Amino acid sequence: MFGLGEELPEHLNIVTMTMLERGDSGSPVRHDLVPLLNDGAGNLYCVGTSGAETGCVLYWDHELGPNQQPKNHATSLAEWIIELLLELDGQNPLASGKMS
């Protein structure tokens, strides 16, 4: 997960990675999205910063190009983090109906 701090390497710095991903010539991330996490395959989980997507965590698929409508993955950052923690703990919140 990207973050802030002088001790972080550049590939984990949220400011550095946001600027890099917005300038990506293949599938630049929209300017109203802030990348939070790279899934390891070039896709990004981002937080929306405008309109109805403000605060939502969206999935940016690098293969769909810059004009895509990213998939809404969670309605809030807190919901998304809880989902990640449950997945790490071996639970699947989507299967149990706890998350939408």
Order of alpha helices (4+ residues) and beta strands (2+ residues): alpha-beta-beta-beta-beta-alpha-alpha
